[in-house]
Amino acid sequence: MRLPDEPEPPFQINIVPMIDVIFAILTFFVMSTLFLTRSEGLPVNLPDASTAERQTETQLVVTIDKAGSLSLNREAVELEALVADVQAQVLTGKQPVVVINADAAVTHGKVIAVMDRLRAIKGVRLAIATQ
């Protein structure tokens, strides 16, 4: 109980809880934007290119990791099965763009071997992914 001659305590705004809420919201938005990126292939170190262009057509992503293993749309595949899958895609009437994600450490010969087999398929267009 306050006595009548006591002065009223000064009004205070405690901003510490507000700062906690702001940081919690900021953390939520930062973490949620990390999951909004589109990942089309397996993680590889792509080489840099200053003249790169974005492809928007139907894409099949072929990934060649640094060990030389092949993947088609994130599924491990051998070269013969890769060619068969791409031919099946072409037979549906689509003209897919086959994007090759080759790790910078992959030998040039391995990439050329994959490109050569894919170029033999009529109706396939090739693109090489860069950063």
N, C-alpha and C positions, 0 to 999 in steps of 0.2 A: 504494500500500500504506500502510495506516494503522499508525502505531506504537501499542503497547499503552498508553502513558501519555497519548495524545491523547484529549481528550473527544469524545464523539460529537456530530456537528452536530445542532442542534435540528430537530425534525420540522416541516415546513412544508406547508401546503396551498395550491397555487396556484389561485386562483379565476378568473383571467382567462380561461382557455379555457371554463370553465363559463358565464361571463357571455356570451361570444360565442355559445355554443350556445343559451342562453336567448333572446337577441336574434334569432337566426336563426329559432327556432321562433315567436316572437312576430310577426316580420315575415311568416312564412308564413301564420299565422292571420289577420292583418289583411288581407293581400292576397287570401286566399281568400274572406273574407266580403264583399269588394267585388263579387265576381262572383255572389253568391247573391241579389241583388236581382232582382225580376221587372220587366222592362221591357216594357210592353204597347204603347206608342206611340212616336212620334218625340219627340225632346226639344223641349218647349215650356215656356214660363213659365206655369204654371197659376195662376189667381187663387186667393186664400185664401177659405175659407168655414168658419165655426164650426159649422154644422149638417150637415156632410157625413156621408154614410153609405156603408159599403162594400157593393158589389153583388157577389153570388156566383154569379149565374146565368150562362148562356151569353152571352158578351160578344163584340160586334163593336166594335172601337175605331176611331173616325173621328177623324183628327187634322187640325186646321187650323192650319198654321204661320203665322208672322207675315206672310208674303208672301201668304197666302190660298190656298195650295195644299192640296188634299185628299189624304188617304191613308186607305186601309182596311186595317187590320192591317199597317201598315208598308209597304204597296205603294201607289205613287202611282196616283190614279184621278181621273177627271173626275166631275162631279156626276151625269150621266146613268148612267154605269157603276156608280156607287155605289148609286144607287136600284135598278138591276137586280140587283146582287149581294145587296143586303139582301132584295129580293123573293124571290130564289132561295133564300135561307136560310129565309125564312118558309114557303115552299112545301114544305120538307122536314118541316114539322110542329113545328118548334121555335119558341119565342117568345123570340127573342134580345133582350138589352138592348143597345142601341146607345149606347156611351159616347162622348161628344164631348169630345175633348181639344183645346180651342181656346186658342191663345196669348192672353195678356192684351192683346197689341197688335192683335189681329184686330178689325176693325170689327164692331159689333153686328149690322149688316145681313147680313153674310156668314154669321154663325152662325145667325141666324134663317132665312135662305134654306135652309140645309142642314137645319135642324130641321123647317121647313115641308114640305120634300119627303119627309123620312123619316116624319113623322107621318101623311102621306097613305097610307102602307102599313099595312094592317090587321094587327094582331098584333105590331107593333113597339113596344117601350117604350124611352123615351129617358132618358139620364142625362148629366149634365154633370160632367166630372172637375174636381176642385179639389185643392188641397194640404191 
